[in-house]
Amino acid sequence: MNAAARKLVDAVDGAAGRHISVLGVSGTRLLLGFVGFMYYASQYGDRRYLFGPDGVFPWGEFTSKVQEAGTFSLYTVSSSGVWFELVFHTGMLAALAVTLGLGGRLGLAVHWVFLWSIYQRQPVLLDGGDNLAYLVIPMLLLTRCYDRFALSGGLAKKLAPRVPSVLRSLSAPLHNLGVVAIATQICLVYVVSGLYKVQGKMWQDGTALFYVLRVSEFSLPGVSNLVYENDLLVFLGTYSTTIFLVYFPLGVLVPQLRPWAAVASIGFHISIGVLMGLTGFALTMVACDLIFLSGALGVAMTKTAALLRRLQPSGGPGGPGRPGRLGRPGRGRPEKLPDGATAAPRKENVPEQV
């Protein structure tokens, strides 16, 4: 094997042995859980009308459509109002648990089942983000998405030593496989959407944004008209959208451009959520974009933590014995020797982790 091939194999082995984008997928899990919880909470007052057995979508017709499609929904089990309330509130609690980082992979799988069930119950309310959530959540089950931003009870750490070493060795490859699968799915969404748009006449002549923002369901009163009444903004918005969607995968393939491509995507979807009201779709896309920002998020969090440590007072009402600005107890305090004598204060020369 030549040197180039050996270098490539060593690089692949090194990448397979470490968990990539742990911070990013943890943020993805948190935000996807929040999107699910927001869906339940936003419809809570009208839940019986929208999802109940006697609601706007009759239970019998709903059950027939589910069976015809060959899918499932927990809401088809019974037409009882008690069963409906139980399933609805359990799904809401499951979404909240995923947001807070409770329940681990089992809790995430339960959340997926309940989320699928309620989305099937009322398809009229869906905005496209549900399709991505269906695909991404099973991929998250492969990852260590509960390592950060989670109120973990420590059960996984207690059980980890009992797992056979062969299975533990698969943790990093499976995690990385899940991350790559999510990244590939997001790139496919962008490319397919962009290529589909360039085939449309309105996207080719630069007027698509004008017609989109004039649809009452996708407009923000008092703001959308400021955009579609300006020919330059319509022209730039239409063409920049198409170019961005088609070339986004090229941006994430280059490490130096990856954070900028992710930030541009987040800004793009936040504008969609504000101007078009597609909040669930926008937040779902933002959640998936976080896997490309894992390194940048880590640096930002480290610098923020260092800044907070600098802002902490070196002493307090309790005197110099309180933790210093680096959070190290006893900094600058005389050390007590075994015989009760004291030594001079020790000077620590430890660099701050930034």
C-alpha beads as a LAMMPS data file, in Angstrom:
LAMMPS data file: protein, C-alpha beads

354 atoms
353 bonds

1 atom types
1 bond types

-500.0 500.0 xlo xhi
-500.0 500.0 ylo yhi
-500.0 500.0 zlo zhi

Masses

1 110.0

Atoms # bond

1 1 1 0.000 0.000 0.000
2 1 1 1.467 3.355 -1.028
3 1 1 1.820 6.334 1.284
4 1 1 -1.241 8.172 -0.043
5 1 1 -3.502 5.159 0.430
6 1 1 -2.109 4.526 3.904
7 1 1 -2.706 8.158 4.831
8 1 1 -6.306 7.920 3.619
9 1 1 -6.917 4.721 5.602
10 1 1 -5.412 6.248 8.740
11 1 1 -7.621 9.321 8.320
12 1 1 -10.738 7.154 7.950
13 1 1 -9.777 5.067 10.993
14 1 1 -9.151 8.200 13.023
15 1 1 -12.501 9.707 12.040
16 1 1 -14.341 6.458 12.786
17 1 1 -12.853 6.309 16.256
18 1 1 -14.089 9.702 17.468
19 1 1 -17.603 11.104 17.762
20 1 1 -18.171 14.014 15.400
21 1 1 -20.634 16.872 15.828
22 1 1 -21.859 15.739 19.259
23 1 1 -22.781 19.289 20.232
24 1 1 -24.589 19.807 16.929
25 1 1 -26.768 16.689 17.094
26 1 1 -27.567 17.447 20.727
27 1 1 -28.887 20.816 19.617
28 1 1 -30.807 19.092 16.829
29 1 1 -32.481 16.781 19.329
30 1 1 -33.372 19.652 21.644
31 1 1 -34.871 21.800 18.901
32 1 1 -36.803 18.948 17.280
33 1 1 -38.282 18.116 20.667
34 1 1 -39.235 21.763 21.118
35 1 1 -40.904 21.853 17.683
36 1 1 -42.995 18.832 18.659
37 1 1 -43.901 20.324 22.034
38 1 1 -44.757 23.651 20.389
39 1 1 -47.112 21.823 18.004
40 1 1 -49.005 20.290 20.935
41 1 1 -49.022 23.505 22.979
42 1 1 -50.137 25.770 20.128
43 1 1 -53.171 23.573 19.433
44 1 1 -53.927 22.716 23.056
45 1 1 -57.034 24.878 23.442
46 1 1 -58.575 23.471 20.239
47 1 1 -57.267 19.912 20.623
48 1 1 -60.706 18.279 20.827
49 1 1 -61.933 20.128 17.741
50 1 1 -58.781 19.443 15.701
51 1 1 -57.745 15.967 16.872
52 1 1 -60.579 14.580 19.003
53 1 1 -62.842 11.696 17.947
54 1 1 -65.754 14.119 17.493
55 1 1 -63.658 16.838 15.884
56 1 1 -63.573 18.385 12.433
57 1 1 -61.986 15.260 10.928
58 1 1 -64.449 12.452 11.851
59 1 1 -62.816 9.506 13.576
60 1 1 -64.353 6.930 11.226
61 1 1 -63.140 8.698 8.091
62 1 1 -59.710 9.214 9.660
63 1 1 -59.406 5.525 10.554
64 1 1 -60.368 4.487 7.023
65 1 1 -57.742 6.755 5.487
66 1 1 -55.049 5.435 7.816
67 1 1 -55.891 1.852 6.940
68 1 1 -56.036 2.696 3.251
69 1 1 -52.583 4.286 3.400
70 1 1 -51.171 1.264 5.231
71 1 1 -49.776 3.352 8.064
72 1 1 -50.664 3.657 11.755
73 1 1 -51.749 6.146 14.390
74 1 1 -52.366 5.650 18.074
75 1 1 -55.513 7.736 17.688
76 1 1 -57.145 4.939 15.663
77 1 1 -57.105 2.507 18.609
78 1 1 -60.274 3.854 20.171
79 1 1 -62.890 6.548 19.620
80 1 1 -63.071 7.171 23.351
81 1 1 -62.494 10.707 24.543
82 1 1 -60.495 9.380 27.486
83 1 1 -58.142 7.504 25.140
84 1 1 -57.706 10.634 23.050
85 1 1 -56.768 12.744 26.082
86 1 1 -54.361 10.072 27.294
87 1 1 -52.564 9.787 23.945
88 1 1 -52.462 13.542 23.378
89 1 1 -51.043 14.411 26.797
90 1 1 -48.593 11.508 26.771
91 1 1 -47.284 12.695 23.410
92 1 1 -46.967 16.219 24.756
93 1 1 -44.969 14.997 27.761
94 1 1 -42.767 12.849 25.496
95 1 1 -41.945 15.914 23.380
96 1 1 -41.105 17.901 26.522
97 1 1 -38.865 15.071 27.767
98 1 1 -36.931 15.062 24.486
99 1 1 -36.525 18.836 24.722
100 1 1 -35.131 18.598 28.248
101 1 1 -32.944 15.621 27.404
102 1 1 -34.751 13.020 29.483
103 1 1 -35.456 9.425 28.540
104 1 1 -32.535 8.768 26.226
105 1 1 -32.971 6.949 22.940
106 1 1 -36.037 5.122 24.210
107 1 1 -37.730 8.428 24.975
108 1 1 -36.793 9.731 21.537
109 1 1 -38.307 6.654 19.862
110 1 1 -41.504 7.080 21.903
111 1 1 -41.664 10.730 20.879
112 1 1 -41.390 9.720 17.216
113 1 1 -44.322 7.294 17.542
114 1 1 -46.577 9.874 19.175
115 1 1 -45.484 12.619 16.773
116 1 1 -46.233 10.423 13.769
117 1 1 -49.617 9.585 15.269
118 1 1 -50.743 13.173 15.768
119 1 1 -49.437 14.282 12.374
120 1 1 -51.499 11.538 10.764
121 1 1 -54.527 12.633 12.759
122 1 1 -54.714 16.099 11.199
123 1 1 -52.674 16.405 7.958
124 1 1 -54.261 19.761 7.086
125 1 1 -52.097 21.532 9.664
126 1 1 -48.772 20.198 8.366
127 1 1 -46.275 22.578 6.744
128 1 1 -43.586 20.237 5.419
129 1 1 -41.420 20.096 8.522
130 1 1 -43.168 16.863 9.507
131 1 1 -41.648 15.026 6.528
132 1 1 -38.141 15.944 7.632
133 1 1 -38.853 15.055 11.266
134 1 1 -40.071 11.594 10.186
135 1 1 -36.683 10.940 8.573
136 1 1 -34.281 12.692 10.925
137 1 1 -35.473 11.385 14.304
138 1 1 -34.705 7.713 13.458
139 1 1 -31.247 8.859 12.324
140 1 1 -30.778 10.648 15.652
141 1 1 -31.310 7.319 17.413
142 1 1 -27.862 6.280 16.149
143 1 1 -26.143 9.340 17.596
144 1 1 -25.115 10.505 21.044
145 1 1 -27.603 13.357 20.901
146 1 1 -28.147 13.266 24.671
147 1 1 -24.543 14.073 25.557
148 1 1 -25.176 17.823 25.741
149 1 1 -28.113 20.080 26.630
150 1 1 -29.665 17.230 28.607
151 1 1 -30.907 16.738 32.167
152 1 1 -29.595 13.202 32.211
153 1 1 -30.278 10.999 35.186
154 1 1 -26.992 9.130 34.729
155 1 1 -28.640 5.783 33.985
156 1 1 -26.760 5.400 30.708
157 1 1 -23.416 5.933 32.441
158 1 1 -24.277 3.292 35.024
159 1 1 -25.242 0.768 32.370
160 1 1 -22.336 1.529 30.016
161 1 1 -19.753 -0.655 31.846
162 1 1 -22.087 -3.640 31.530
163 1 1 -22.291 -3.338 27.750
164 1 1 -19.931 -5.748 25.950
165 1 1 -16.782 -4.070 24.645
166 1 1 -17.609 -5.121 21.081
167 1 1 -20.859 -3.172 21.193
168 1 1 -19.188 -0.182 22.856
169 1 1 -16.662 -0.082 20.030
170 1 1 -19.541 0.478 17.598
171 1 1 -20.640 3.656 19.377
172 1 1 -18.462 6.059 17.362
173 1 1 -19.086 4.487 13.906
174 1 1 -22.858 4.374 14.466
175 1 1 -22.888 7.927 15.797
176 1 1 -20.904 9.189 12.817
177 1 1 -23.144 7.234 10.459
178 1 1 -26.180 8.990 11.927
179 1 1 -24.543 12.415 11.574
180 1 1 -23.537 11.760 7.967
181 1 1 -27.040 10.457 7.189
182 1 1 -28.647 13.648 8.541
183 1 1 -26.167 15.836 6.662
184 1 1 -26.829 13.927 3.440
185 1 1 -30.584 14.221 3.913
186 1 1 -30.351 17.981 4.409
187 1 1 -28.184 18.392 1.322
188 1 1 -30.683 16.367 -0.711
189 1 1 -33.521 18.576 0.504
190 1 1 -31.675 21.690 -0.631
191 1 1 -30.517 20.361 -3.989
192 1 1 -33.852 18.808 -4.974
193 1 1 -35.725 21.926 -3.924
194 1 1 -33.335 24.165 -5.841
195 1 1 -33.370 22.066 -9.017
196 1 1 -37.148 21.893 -8.876
197 1 1 -37.361 25.679 -8.658
198 1 1 -35.069 26.385 -11.602
199 1 1 -37.497 24.521 -13.845
200 1 1 -40.298 26.970 -13.053
201 1 1 -40.854 29.986 -15.270
202 1 1 -41.461 32.358 -12.333
203 1 1 -38.159 31.356 -10.759
204 1 1 -36.389 31.768 -14.073
205 1 1 -37.666 35.280 -14.703
206 1 1 -37.133 36.365 -11.082
207 1 1 -40.753 37.008 -10.080
208 1 1 -41.554 33.968 -7.905
209 1 1 -41.153 35.831 -4.617
210 1 1 -43.726 38.386 -5.745
211 1 1 -46.435 35.733 -6.168
212 1 1 -45.475 33.708 -3.067
213 1 1 -45.710 36.644 -0.674
214 1 1 -49.085 37.718 -2.085
215 1 1 -50.740 34.441 -1.010
216 1 1 -52.746 35.260 2.120
217 1 1 -51.699 32.071 3.939
218 1 1 -47.991 32.896 3.433
219 1 1 -47.872 36.616 4.076
220 1 1 -47.062 38.838 7.026
221 1 1 -49.353 41.900 7.014
222 1 1 -47.469 45.146 6.896
223 1 1 -44.156 43.507 6.006
224 1 1 -44.672 41.214 3.013
225 1 1 -45.991 44.079 0.900
226 1 1 -42.770 46.018 1.533
227 1 1 -40.928 43.186 -0.180
228 1 1 -43.164 42.315 -3.105
229 1 1 -43.747 45.978 -3.972
230 1 1 -39.990 46.459 -4.439
231 1 1 -38.827 45.039 -7.791
232 1 1 -35.188 44.865 -6.729
233 1 1 -35.946 42.910 -3.536
234 1 1 -38.155 40.490 -5.462
235 1 1 -35.472 39.954 -8.098
236 1 1 -32.648 39.472 -5.589
237 1 1 -34.738 37.294 -3.271
238 1 1 -35.878 34.983 -6.061
239 1 1 -32.477 34.393 -7.639
240 1 1 -30.500 34.265 -4.379
241 1 1 -32.902 31.621 -3.049
242 1 1 -32.366 29.371 -6.054
243 1 1 -28.589 29.830 -6.095
244 1 1 -28.327 29.205 -2.361
245 1 1 -30.383 26.001 -2.457
246 1 1 -28.466 24.493 -5.362
247 1 1 -24.978 25.314 -4.090
248 1 1 -25.496 24.752 -0.356
249 1 1 -23.925 21.233 -0.412
250 1 1 -20.754 22.669 -1.938
251 1 1 -20.528 25.106 0.954
252 1 1 -20.759 22.434 3.640
253 1 1 -18.136 20.271 1.910
254 1 1 -15.494 22.960 2.486
255 1 1 -14.634 23.178 6.219
256 1 1 -13.840 26.908 6.013
257 1 1 -17.190 27.660 4.369
258 1 1 -19.303 25.230 6.396
259 1 1 -20.180 27.554 9.323
260 1 1 -21.058 30.376 6.934
261 1 1 -23.263 28.122 4.825
262 1 1 -25.048 26.921 7.974
263 1 1 -25.538 30.473 9.267
264 1 1 -26.878 31.555 5.875
265 1 1 -29.288 28.608 5.904
266 1 1 -30.484 29.443 9.413
267 1 1 -31.070 33.064 8.415
268 1 1 -32.884 31.918 5.287
269 1 1 -35.279 29.703 7.217
270 1 1 -35.844 32.218 9.994
271 1 1 -36.983 34.651 7.312
272 1 1 -39.319 31.958 5.960
273 1 1 -40.747 31.428 9.420
274 1 1 -41.336 35.147 9.943
275 1 1 -42.529 36.195 6.497
276 1 1 -44.465 33.073 5.523
277 1 1 -45.579 31.784 8.919
278 1 1 -44.062 28.303 8.369
279 1 1 -42.659 28.200 11.877
280 1 1 -42.549 24.415 12.321
281 1 1 -40.825 23.876 8.983
282 1 1 -38.333 26.685 9.603
283 1 1 -37.340 25.448 13.076
284 1 1 -37.013 21.864 11.848
285 1 1 -34.601 22.969 9.129
286 1 1 -32.678 25.129 11.610
287 1 1 -32.419 22.129 13.950
288 1 1 -30.836 20.038 11.217
289 1 1 -28.483 22.853 10.211
290 1 1 -26.968 22.789 13.704
291 1 1 -24.948 19.668 12.880
292 1 1 -22.846 21.842 10.554
293 1 1 -22.234 24.363 13.348
294 1 1 -21.003 21.988 16.036
295 1 1 -17.423 23.293 16.020
296 1 1 -18.448 26.945 15.943
297 1 1 -20.985 26.370 18.734
298 1 1 -18.307 24.685 20.842
299 1 1 -15.923 27.622 20.430
300 1 1 -18.687 30.122 21.217
301 1 1 -19.732 28.240 24.356
302 1 1 -16.110 27.956 25.542
303 1 1 -15.498 31.669 25.077
304 1 1 -18.767 32.500 26.812
305 1 1 -17.841 30.292 29.775
306 1 1 -14.409 31.931 29.974
307 1 1 -15.999 35.379 29.891
308 1 1 -18.394 34.439 32.694
309 1 1 -15.487 33.172 34.786
310 1 1 -13.678 36.470 34.317
311 1 1 -16.773 38.361 35.424
312 1 1 -17.044 36.378 38.656
313 1 1 -15.712 38.263 41.696
314 1 1 -12.439 36.938 43.112
315 1 1 -13.814 37.168 46.615
316 1 1 -17.098 37.699 48.398
317 1 1 -18.716 38.188 51.757
318 1 1 -17.079 34.984 52.907
319 1 1 -13.563 36.333 52.302
320 1 1 -10.738 35.107 50.099
321 1 1 -11.548 31.495 50.784
322 1 1 -14.356 31.628 48.224
323 1 1 -13.717 30.366 44.687
324 1 1 -11.664 32.711 42.514
325 1 1 -12.538 33.873 39.051
326 1 1 -11.482 30.560 37.521
327 1 1 -13.722 28.676 39.924
328 1 1 -10.814 27.035 41.771
329 1 1 -11.385 26.918 45.543
330 1 1 -8.578 28.188 47.726
331 1 1 -6.893 30.315 45.080
332 1 1 -4.654 32.802 46.843
333 1 1 -5.388 31.223 50.290
334 1 1 -2.537 30.091 52.576
335 1 1 -2.164 26.325 52.701
336 1 1 -2.429 24.603 56.071
337 1 1 0.396 22.257 56.937
338 1 1 -0.125 19.093 58.988
339 1 1 1.319 20.659 62.135
340 1 1 -0.999 23.620 61.935
341 1 1 1.537 26.019 60.467
342 1 1 0.828 27.956 57.340
343 1 1 2.775 28.324 54.152
344 1 1 2.923 31.261 51.817
345 1 1 0.118 31.515 49.284
346 1 1 0.846 29.316 46.280
347 1 1 0.873 31.000 42.909
348 1 1 -0.907 28.965 40.318
349 1 1 0.115 29.434 36.738
350 1 1 -2.676 27.669 34.910
351 1 1 -3.777 29.102 31.565
352 1 1 -7.462 29.656 31.024
353 1 1 -9.170 27.347 28.635
354 1 1 -10.631 29.416 25.814

Bonds

1 1 1 2
2 1 2 3
3 1 3 4
4 1 4 5
5 1 5 6
6 1 6 7
7 1 7 8
8 1 8 9
9 1 9 10
10 1 10 11
11 1 11 12
12 1 12 13
13 1 13 14
14 1 14 15
15 1 15 16
16 1 16 17
17 1 17 18
18 1 18 19
19 1 19 20
20 1 20 21
21 1 21 22
22 1 22 23
23 1 23 24
24 1 24 25
25 1 25 26
26 1 26 27
27 1 27 28
28 1 28 29
29 1 29 30
30 1 30 31
31 1 31 32
32 1 32 33
33 1 33 34
34 1 34 35
35 1 35 36
36 1 36 37
37 1 37 38
38 1 38 39
39 1 39 40
40 1 40 41
41 1 41 42
42 1 42 43
43 1 43 44
44 1 44 45
45 1 45 46
46 1 46 47
47 1 47 48
48 1 48 49
49 1 49 50
50 1 50 51
51 1 51 52
52 1 52 53
53 1 53 54
54 1 54 55
55 1 55 56
56 1 56 57
57 1 57 58
58 1 58 59
59 1 59 60
60 1 60 61
61 1 61 62
62 1 62 63
63 1 63 64
64 1 64 65
65 1 65 66
66 1 66 67
67 1 67 68
68 1 68 69
69 1 69 70
70 1 70 71
71 1 71 72
72 1 72 73
73 1 73 74
74 1 74 75
75 1 75 76
76 1 76 77
77 1 77 78
78 1 78 79
79 1 79 80
80 1 80 81
81 1 81 82
82 1 82 83
83 1 83 84
84 1 84 85
85 1 85 86
86 1 86 87
87 1 87 88
88 1 88 89
89 1 89 90
90 1 90 91
91 1 91 92
92 1 92 93
93 1 93 94
94 1 94 95
95 1 95 96
96 1 96 97
97 1 97 98
98 1 98 99
99 1 99 100
100 1 100 101
101 1 101 102
102 1 102 103
103 1 103 104
104 1 104 105
105 1 105 106
106 1 106 107
107 1 107 108
108 1 108 109
109 1 109 110
110 1 110 111
111 1 111 112
112 1 112 113
113 1 113 114
114 1 114 115
115 1 115 116
116 1 116 117
117 1 117 118
118 1 118 119
119 1 119 120
120 1 120 121
121 1 121 122
122 1 122 123
123 1 123 124
124 1 124 125
125 1 125 126
126 1 126 127
127 1 127 128
128 1 128 129
129 1 129 130
130 1 130 131
131 1 131 132
132 1 132 133
133 1 133 134
134 1 134 135
135 1 135 136
136 1 136 137
137 1 137 138
138 1 138 139
139 1 139 140
140 1 140 141
141 1 141 142
142 1 142 143
143 1 143 144
144 1 144 145
145 1 145 146
146 1 146 147
147 1 147 148
148 1 148 149
149 1 149 150
150 1 150 151
151 1 151 152
152 1 152 153
153 1 153 154
154 1 154 155
155 1 155 156
156 1 156 157
157 1 157 158
158 1 158 159
159 1 159 160
160 1 160 161
161 1 161 162
162 1 162 163
163 1 163 164
164 1 164 165
165 1 165 166
166 1 166 167
167 1 167 168
168 1 168 169
169 1 169 170
170 1 170 171
171 1 171 172
172 1 172 173
173 1 173 174
174 1 174 175
175 1 175 176
176 1 176 177
177 1 177 178
178 1 178 179
179 1 179 180
180 1 180 181
181 1 181 182
182 1 182 183
183 1 183 184
184 1 184 185
185 1 185 186
186 1 186 187
187 1 187 188
188 1 188 189
189 1 189 190
190 1 190 191
191 1 191 192
192 1 192 193
193 1 193 194
194 1 194 195
195 1 195 196
196 1 196 197
197 1 197 198
198 1 198 199
199 1 199 200
200 1 200 201
201 1 201 202
202 1 202 203
203 1 203 204
204 1 204 205
205 1 205 206
206 1 206 207
207 1 207 208
208 1 208 209
209 1 209 210
210 1 210 211
211 1 211 212
212 1 212 213
213 1 213 214
214 1 214 215
215 1 215 216
216 1 216 217
217 1 217 218
218 1 218 219
219 1 219 220
220 1 220 221
221 1 221 222
222 1 222 223
223 1 223 224
224 1 224 225
225 1 225 226
226 1 226 227
227 1 227 228
228 1 228 229
229 1 229 230
230 1 230 231
231 1 231 232
232 1 232 233
233 1 233 234
234 1 234 235
235 1 235 236
236 1 236 237
237 1 237 238
238 1 238 239
239 1 239 240
240 1 240 241
241 1 241 242
242 1 242 243
243 1 243 244
244 1 244 245
245 1 245 246
246 1 246 247
247 1 247 248
248 1 248 249
249 1 249 250
250 1 250 251
251 1 251 252
252 1 252 253
253 1 253 254
254 1 254 255
255 1 255 256
256 1 256 257
257 1 257 258
258 1 258 259
259 1 259 260
260 1 260 261
261 1 261 262
262 1 262 263
263 1 263 264
264 1 264 265
265 1 265 266
266 1 266 267
267 1 267 268
268 1 268 269
269 1 269 270
270 1 270 271
271 1 271 272
272 1 272 273
273 1 273 274
274 1 274 275
275 1 275 276
276 1 276 277
277 1 277 278
278 1 278 279
279 1 279 280
280 1 280 281
281 1 281 282
282 1 282 283
283 1 283 284
284 1 284 285
285 1 285 286
286 1 286 287
287 1 287 288
288 1 288 289
289 1 289 290
290 1 290 291
291 1 291 292
292 1 292 293
293 1 293 294
294 1 294 295
295 1 295 296
296 1 296 297
297 1 297 298
298 1 298 299
299 1 299 300
300 1 300 301
301 1 301 302
302 1 302 303
303 1 303 304
304 1 304 305
305 1 305 306
306 1 306 307
307 1 307 308
308 1 308 309
309 1 309 310
310 1 310 311
311 1 311 312
312 1 312 313
313 1 313 314
314 1 314 315
315 1 315 316
316 1 316 317
317 1 317 318
318 1 318 319
319 1 319 320
320 1 320 321
321 1 321 322
322 1 322 323
323 1 323 324
324 1 324 325
325 1 325 326
326 1 326 327
327 1 327 328
328 1 328 329
329 1 329 330
330 1 330 331
331 1 331 332
332 1 332 333
333 1 333 334
334 1 334 335
335 1 335 336
336 1 336 337
337 1 337 338
338 1 338 339
339 1 339 340
340 1 340 341
341 1 341 342
342 1 342 343
343 1 343 344
344 1 344 345
345 1 345 346
346 1 346 347
347 1 347 348
348 1 348 349
349 1 349 350
350 1 350 351
351 1 351 352
352 1 352 353
353 1 353 354
